[in-house]
């Protein structure tokens, strides 16, 4: 039987996750899943130019909003877990961003967006919550990899996912900069479609 990316990353800690979160990550070998939810996305006005630039390279959601309708499609493809996040806002505007995750080491993932940019993420489980914590950004072109400290961009990312019921979980993603405080966030409730 195949092991999903998150099972491989977490090892024995996988069993500490509630079923609703395990289901979120259990896909492998060409399988797909879809989540739907409502999200709040925000950041300070003065950071719009930097958010726009990151979005241009394929990362983050550009538009802020309350109760944006979210669809998150995931596809497992060999060593990769592909994510496609699409938001529809109250005014009908849509926004999306894609990324892919891969195994780096036990309890560590790499998430990449476009043009060779990526993020190293430490992954753990505490009290039934799945926790991600950034461990530096990078830019890679072929075999050349240049590390970029978190503080040089928006700051350090942290993500938590916790079960709310048997078929719903809450996601809280935030980036905190040592000088600016919270520089970006999105959060919301999700369930399976």
C-alpha positions as MATLAB code, in Angstrom:
seq = 'XXXXXXXXXXXXXXXXXXXXXXXXXXXXXXXXXXXXXXXXXXXXXXXXXXXXXXXXXXXXXXXXXXXXXXXXXXXXXXXXXXXXXXXXXXXXXXXXXXXXXXXXXXXXXXXXXXXXXXXXXXXXXXXXXXXXXXXXXXXXXXXXXXXXXXXXXXXXXXXXXXXXXXXXXXXXXXXXXXXXXXXXXXXXXXXXX';
ca = [
       0.000    0.000    0.000;
       1.249    3.482   -0.869;
       2.072    6.026    1.790;
       0.977    9.627    1.327;
       3.456   12.506    1.450;
       2.290   13.693    4.884;
       2.392   10.159    6.319;
       6.000    9.893    5.144;
       6.924   13.302    6.584;
       5.254   12.749    9.973;
       6.107    9.073   10.472;
       4.595    7.766   13.724;
       3.152   11.207   14.533;
       0.636   10.689   11.711;
      -1.488    8.581   14.095;
      -1.926   11.579   16.431;
      -3.927   13.499   13.796;
      -7.731   13.427   13.864;
      -9.390   11.554   10.998;
     -10.630   14.744    9.293;
      -7.062   16.029    8.927;
      -5.684   12.623    7.940;
      -8.297   12.516    5.188;
      -7.047   15.893    3.961;
      -3.552   14.460    3.359;
      -4.142   10.764    2.693;
      -4.093   11.012   -1.125;
      -1.278    9.473   -3.170;
      -0.418    8.120   -6.650;
      -2.695   10.168   -8.916;
      -5.539   10.570   -6.430;
      -7.338   13.888   -6.063;
      -9.402   15.622   -3.401;
     -11.373   18.843   -3.094;
     -12.125   21.002   -0.083;
     -14.540   23.906    0.089;
     -14.718   26.613    2.696;
     -14.885   30.268    3.608;
     -11.756   32.287    4.235;
     -10.653   35.651    5.483;
      -7.522   37.064    3.819;
      -5.704   40.147    5.079;
      -2.515   42.199    5.244;
      -1.576   45.851    5.914;
      -2.143   48.326    3.042;
       1.518   49.359    2.889;
       2.574   45.789    2.029;
       0.439   45.606   -1.129;
       3.430   46.149   -3.491;
       5.363   43.261   -1.902;
       2.282   40.979   -1.825;
       1.644   41.864   -5.493;
       5.233   40.932   -6.393;
       5.019   37.602   -4.537;
       1.664   36.917   -6.235;
       3.242   37.707   -9.610;
       5.749   34.895   -8.939;
       2.885   32.520   -8.127;
       2.587   32.815   -4.337;
      -0.109   33.986   -1.940;
      -3.570   35.370   -2.612;
      -3.516   38.985   -3.720;
      -6.942   40.255   -2.746;
      -8.061   40.776    0.823;
     -11.579   39.782    1.817;
     -14.019   38.453    4.362;
     -15.912   35.198    3.761;
     -14.297   34.479    0.382;
     -15.563   31.199   -1.058;
     -12.619   28.815   -1.260;
     -12.010   25.703   -3.328;
      -8.819   23.775   -2.700;
      -7.949   21.006   -5.136;
      -5.096   18.633   -4.370;
      -3.509   16.045   -6.640;
      -0.815   13.574   -5.630;
       1.680   12.900   -8.385;
       4.634   10.703   -7.498;
       6.806   12.622   -5.039;
       4.678   15.779   -5.249;
       1.433   17.032   -3.740;
       0.004   19.726   -6.034;
      -2.299   22.409   -4.573;
      -4.655   24.691   -6.509;
      -6.409   27.267   -4.309;
      -9.202   29.355   -5.863;
     -11.054   32.149   -4.051;
     -14.287   33.793   -5.181;
     -15.032   37.087   -3.454;
     -18.381   38.742   -2.692;
     -17.935   41.129   -5.652;
     -17.436   38.183   -8.039;
     -13.683   38.678   -8.378;
     -11.581   35.487   -8.319;
      -8.007   34.859   -7.317;
      -5.889   31.739   -7.168;
      -2.492   30.413   -6.383;
      -0.820   27.072   -6.889;
       2.041   25.349   -5.167;
       3.491   21.911   -4.755;
       4.930   20.158   -1.749;
       7.622   17.515   -1.589;
       9.471   15.548    1.069;
      12.719   17.099    2.349;
      13.397   15.066    5.516;
      11.506   13.609    8.459;
       9.230   16.403    9.710;
      10.254   18.734    6.881;
       8.551   19.649    3.595;
       9.493   21.916    0.737;
       6.735   24.018   -0.827;
       7.508   25.599   -4.192;
       5.734   28.195   -6.312;
       6.786   29.608   -9.691;
      10.176   30.676  -11.022;
      12.161   28.481   -8.605;
      10.982   30.120   -5.365;
      10.204   27.964   -2.378;
       9.887   27.608    1.358;
      11.173   25.001    3.785;
       8.567   23.979    6.359;
       9.016   22.066    9.605;
       5.928   19.928   10.276;
       4.781   18.550   13.630;
       1.698   17.419   15.544;
       0.767   18.861   18.943;
      -2.466   18.064   20.785;
      -4.041   16.761   17.572;
      -3.173   19.892   15.554;
      -1.034   19.781   12.436;
       1.561   22.561   12.657;
       3.826   23.988    9.983;
       6.603   26.486   10.715;
       8.754   28.100    8.045;
      12.465   27.443    8.100;
      13.644   29.861    5.402;
      12.853   30.689    1.799;
      15.014   29.877   -1.225;
      15.410   30.442   -4.934;
      16.607   27.550   -7.078;
      17.787   27.476  -10.672;
      18.989   24.036  -11.719;
      21.472   22.830   -9.110;
      22.098   26.354   -7.771;
      20.122   27.123   -4.618;
      20.248   30.476   -2.830;
      18.790   30.658    0.681;
      16.693   33.709    1.562;
      16.114   34.474    5.263;
      12.418   34.785    6.249;
      12.942   38.349    7.536;
      14.097   39.497    4.088;
      10.581   38.874    2.761;
       7.321   38.966    4.755;
       8.671   37.048    7.771;
       8.167   33.581    9.256;
       5.092   31.589    8.291;
       3.118   29.400   10.641;
       0.134   27.238    9.803;
      -2.132   25.262   12.079;
      -4.928   22.888   11.144;
      -7.270   21.611   13.839;
     -10.389   19.474   13.726;
     -13.684   21.236   14.418;
     -15.925   18.207   13.774;
     -15.717   14.842   12.040;
     -15.905   16.490    8.607;
     -14.637   20.044    9.168;
     -11.336   21.630   10.178;
     -10.038   25.137   10.793;
      -6.899   26.437    9.065;
      -4.947   29.446   10.322;
      -2.031   30.667    8.192;
      -0.084   33.747    9.228;
       3.234   35.374    8.459;
       4.929   37.452   11.136;
       7.808   39.810   10.442;
      10.169   40.811   13.296;
       9.654   44.540   12.517;
       6.132   44.724   11.043;
       4.304   42.118   13.129;
       1.635   40.148   11.257;
       2.319   40.906    7.607;
      -0.142   38.484    5.975;
      -2.798   35.963    6.987;
      -5.590   33.777    5.761;
      -7.864   31.618    7.847;
     -11.090   29.728    7.551;
     -13.169   26.592    7.932;
     -13.040   23.766    5.390;
     -14.994   20.623    4.634;
     -14.850   17.936    1.934;
     -16.915   18.197   -1.175;
];
